[in-house]
Amino acid sequence: MRHRALPRVLGAVGLLGVLALVCGCEPAPKVEKPAAPTVAETPEKPAPADMAVEKQAAPPAPSAEKPPLAEIPKPEAKPEAKAEEKKPEEMKPEEKKPEAKPAEKTAVKSEVMELKAPLGLPPVPVPADNPMTAEKVELGKLLYFDTRVSKDETISCATCHDPAMAWAEPSATSEGIHKQRGGRNSPTVINAAYADSQFWDGRADSLEAQAVGPVGNPIEMGHDMAGVITRFAKIPGYVERFQKVFGTGVTEKGFAQAVAAFERTVLSGDSPYDRYVAGDKAALGDAQKRGLELFEKHCVSCHKPPLFSNFRFVNAGVGMNQPKPDEGRKAVTKKDSDLGKFRVPALREVANTAPYFHDGSSATLDDAVALMAAGGKENAKLSEMLRSIREAKLTADNQKDLVAFMKALSGKFPVVAPPKLP
């Protein structure tokens, strides 16, 4: 029966093949048609129109002549269609398109670093938005010592705040790019973490704000943060570290936070004074004990322990005799009453941070104590506290005892060598 129906079946097979392709199914097995020419043997002229009509009008093969259902392969969805229909969570890792990971996911989740204060100091205040981590501190150290922060690549933070010089500098005033000389002495970084204002005039309210301040000063680093970021974004070592610490590229915020985190580790405590207060009465000598008594009577209102500063602003008359005196705090507040006022310096390590005052005008600690014991320098804005000290009429021996006591405020602080930079 199959042999007698062969011509009709052959006609139907061609149509079934087309239908199979349209339906996405594999076509039924081909049955050779002996008389059919190959593609190469087919004449180039188009097939007669009646042939096309005949194929379109050919009736479907009887169902009895179709291969058994078991022989027809089950249609399968194309792999592409399956991949498109899958939800991201159902896809295998190799099927997913690579995507850039969010910045916060690429940062290393480091443990918060415990910053232990030395004997005599309270817990170190750390902003909630800038937690301490070892990786962040290390990044801050690199930036602190890197001269590429300055415009001409000659000045770093460590230039004026040298760890080997008790994190200050031995010159009266600071030298910036192109050998320009500024008008103020660089205060020590030691225990700056505790101050609620930074710089002599208090123009920055945090270590983070302080960290970027000198960058834009034309006579300090003479640069701008946009230029710094552009420069450091071209250094692979910094790009990698910023990504690990902050999950971002090099940014101004990250720069400030890293430098500030490093500076918060610069602490000094465990001095003879601290051990004396802790119960070791032999930690101070007789002159130092006398000096402590004088200090507590005349000086603690401004130089309040344990940091030996209240971080407020006082006019002691320093520099007010100049033709054009430094305005000090007035430059920030614009108030005439703040003319000539400067932040009270903290006295820990004071014996190691000469010269003294905002202009470096006192070369030795003896000179600085003598000036303050005399009640400062007279001027119309002199603070009343200085006038009261003047009335105390402290003697030369009193001053020597005060100097002896202040030397007892020298303790232990870190001395950091310049690291290898990226």
N, C-alpha and C positions, 0 to 999 in steps of 0.2 A: 504493500500500500504506500509506503514511503517512497518507493521508486517511481510509482506512477504519479505522485504529487510533486515530484522534484522541481519542475519548472515553476510551479506556483510558490513553492517554499523558497526557492532562490530569490524570487521577486520580493518576497516578504522579508527575507533576511536583511536585505539592504535597508529597508524601512525600519526594521527592529534595531539595526545598528545605530541609526540616527536617533531613534527614540531613546535608546539606552544612553547615548551620550548626553542628550538633553536632560534626562532624568538623573544623571549622575551615576548610573549603574554601568557595570562593565558590559560590553556588547556580547551577544551570544556567539559561540564559536563559529568562525567562518566556514562556509561550505564552498569548496572550489567550483568555479564555473568555467569549464574548459574553454568555452568559446569566447569568454570575456577577454579583451585585449588588456595588456598591462598599461600602466600610465605612460611608459615610454612609447608604446605602440599606438596609443590613442591619437587619431588625427588632430592636427592643430585647429581645424575648423570646429566651431561650436556644434554641440549635439543638436540634432533636429528638434524642433519645438514639440513635435508630437511625442518624442521619447520622454521629454520632461513631463508632459501631460500624462503619459501612460504610467510613469512612476508615481505621480501624485494620485492617480485614480486606482492604483493597484489595491485590491482588497486585502485586508489583513489575513494572515494565515489562520486557518481554523485552529481553535484552542487545542483540539485533539492532536494537531501536528506539532505543537510547541514542545520543547524539551521538558522533561519532568521538573517540577518546582525545585526538587532537591539539587538539580544540576545548575540552577541559576544562582550565582554568587549573591549574597546579601549586600545590598548597597551600604557603603560606608561613607561616613562624613569625611570631607577633605580635612587634612590636618590643619590647613590654614583656618578653616571655619571653626574648628574646635578651639584653636588658640585664641581666636577673636572672641569666642563666647565665654572663655574662662574668666573668672574674676581674679584679680591680682593675688588674693590669698590662696587661690586654688592652683596657681601656676608654679611650676618647678623653678628653682633659681636660675637654671640655664635658659628658661623661656622668657624671663623678665628682661626688659630693656634696662641697661645700666642707667641709673639716675644719680645725680649729684646729691650726696648726703647733706642734710641740713647742717649748718655750721655748729650748732650746739651738740650734735651727735658725734662730730669729729674731734671735739676737745677731749683731752684725757681727763677722766674723772679722778683727780688726785685727792688724797685725803687732806682735810684741813690741817694745817701745820700749827702745832701748839707752840706759842711764843712765850717762853718762860722768862719772867722779869727777874733780874738779879736781886740780891739782898738789898733792901732799902727802897725799892721801887714798887709802885702799885701795878696791878695788871695793865698790860698795854692795850689802849683802846684801838680797836680795829673796826672800820666801817662794815656794816652788814653787806654792802654791795661790792666789797673788795676783800673777800676772805683770804687768809694767808695760805699759800701752798709752797712747797719747796721748789716746784718748777717755775712758779711766778717770781719768787725771790731770785732764782738763778737768772731768769730773763732780765729782771730789773738790775742785777749786778752788771750784766753785759752792757746794758744801755747806759748805766751810770759811768762806766769807764770809756765809752766809745766817743772819740773825738769827732766822728762823722755827724754827730748831732749839730755841730756848729757849721756855719756857712763855709768857712775855709778849712774845715776839718782839723782844727788845731786845739780846740777847747772842749773839754768834757766836764761833767759834773765834778769829777775827781780832781780837776785842775785847781779849783778854788776850795773844794771840800775834800782835802787830801787825808785819807785814812792814816797815813804816816805822821800827819800833823794834828792828831786828835780830831780829824774830820773837819779841819778849818784850814787856814793858811797863815803863813808867818809874815806876810806883807800887810801894810796898813790898809790898802784898798786893793781891789781885784783888778787883774789885767785880763781884758777880753781879746777878741779877734783884732788882728792888725795892730797889736801892741797898744790898744786903747786902754786908758786907765779910768776906771770907774771912781765914784765918789764915796763908796761904802766898803767896809770890811765884811768879809764873808763869815757869817756866824757858823758855829759848829753844827753838824747834823746830829750829834750825840743827843739822844733823848728828845729829838724833835717830834717824835711820835706822840708825845703828851701835850704838845702845844695846841691851843685852839685858834691860833693865828700864826702865820709864817712871814718871814722877812722882818726887817727892822721897823717897817711902817705898818705891818699887819695886813698888807693888801691881799694876801691869800688866806683862805679860811681852812685849808686842809693841805696835807702833804701832796695829794693828787694835784691840786691847783698849783702848788709850789713847783712841782716837778717840771711843768711846761713853761713856767714864767721866764726863766733866763733865756730860753730858746729864741724868743722874739725880741729880746732887748738888743738894740743896735750896737751897744758897746760891750755886750757880753758874748753871746753866741751869734748874734746878727743874722739869724735865720728865721724861718717860720715853720709851724708844725706841718703845713701842707707839703712844704719842700722836704722836711725830714721824713714824712711818711712815704713820699714818692721815692726818696733815696733808699730807704731801708726795705721797701717792697721789692727792690731789685736784688736783695741779698738773700739767697736761698735759705741760709741758716736762720735768719730772723723770720722769714715767712713760715718755716717749719715750726719754730718755737711759738710764734703767735697762734698758729693753728692749734697746737697742742694745748696751750694754756687757756686761750680764750675762744677757740673754735671760729676764729675770724682771720682775715688777713691782718697786715700791720695797720693799726689805727691809733689815733691820738689818745683815745680813752684807754686803750690797752697799754700804750706807752706810759701814760701817767700812773695807771694802777700798778704796773710792774715796778717802776722806779720807786713809788711810794712804799710798796710792799718791802722792797729791799731796804729802804731807809728805816723802816720800822724795826728792823733787826739791829740797828746801831744803838746800843744801850750801854749805859755805864752805871754801875752800882757796886755793892760789896766793897765800899771804901772803909778806911779807918773810922770815919764818922758813923757809918752804918753798923759796923761791928760794935762800936761804943754804945750806940742806941740799943743794940740787941743784947747788951749785957756785959760785953767785954770792956771793963773800965780801964784796962791797960792799953786799949787801942789808941787813945789820944795822950799826947804829952801834956805837961803842965801848961805851956804856952798855948797850946791848942784848946785846952779846957777853958782858959781865961778868954781866949778869942771867941769860943762858943758862947760864953756868957754875955760878952759884949754884943755879939751878933744877934742873939735872941732879944736883947734889949733895944737895939737901934736899927736892925736891918730886916727883920723877918716880915715886916708889913709889905715889903716889895719882893724880897727874896725868900719866899715861903717854902719850907721843906714839904715834901721830900725832893722836889725838883729845884728848889731854891729860886723860883720865879713865880709870880702870879700872872705873868704874860700880859700885863696891862701896860699902859703907855705913860711915860714920865718925862718931863722936861728937867734935865739935870744941868742945862746950860752948855752942854758940850757942843762946840761949833757955832754957838750963837754970836760969837764975837767976829765972825767972818763977814766980809762985805756983803756976800749973798749966802746966808746960812741955808743949810738943808732944811726944808720945811717939815720933814718927817711925816708924822701922822696926818698933818693938815693936807698933804698932797692926796690923801685917800678920802678923808671926810669933808674937805673943803671948809672946815671950821677954823676960825682964827684962834680959838682956844686950844687947838691941837698943834699950834706952831711949835716946832722944836721938840715935840714929844717922840720918843722912840720906845720900842718894846723892851721891857725889863729883861736883861739877859739871864739865862739859867746859869748857875755857878758850878755845877758838877764839871769836873775836869778843867776848871777855870785856870789852874796853874799851868796848863799845857796849851792854852789857846791864845797866847799873846799874839799881836797887840790887842788893845781893848777899846770899847765903845764903837759906835757906828762908823766913825771915821778913822778908827785905828790910831787915834791921837795919843794914847797912853801906851808907851812901849813895854812897860813892865807892870806886874801885879801890884808892886809897891806904889807905883805912880797912880794907878787906878784907884786903889784904896785911899790914898792921900787926898785925891780929888773929891771922892765921895764923903770922906770924913770931914772935909772942909765945907760940906754942904753944897757941892756943885759949883757952877759958875753963875754969877749973878746975871739975871736978865729979867725982863718984865713978865715973862711967862714961867718963871721957876716954880716947880712944884713945892707945895707947902711942906711935904715930908722932908725935903732936902733942907729947908730952913730950920726944921726942928733938930736935924742932925747937927747943923751948924751950931746951934745953941748948946749942944752937949759938950762941945769943946774937947773932942777926943785927942789924947796926947800921942806923941810919936811912939811910945811904948804900946799904947792901945792899938795903934795901927799895925805894929809888928805882930801883936797877938792875933789880930784879925787876919793878917796874911797867913800866919801859921795855921790858923783854923781852916782857912780856905784851901790850903794844900791838902788837908785831911779829907777833902771832897773828891780827891782823885782816886778812882777805883779801877775796875777792870772793864775794858771795852774792846771790841773786835778790831783787829788790824787786818784788812783784806788786801791781798796782793792783786794787781791787775790781772784779769783772766784773759785767756786766749779768745779773741773775738771771731765771730763768723766771717 
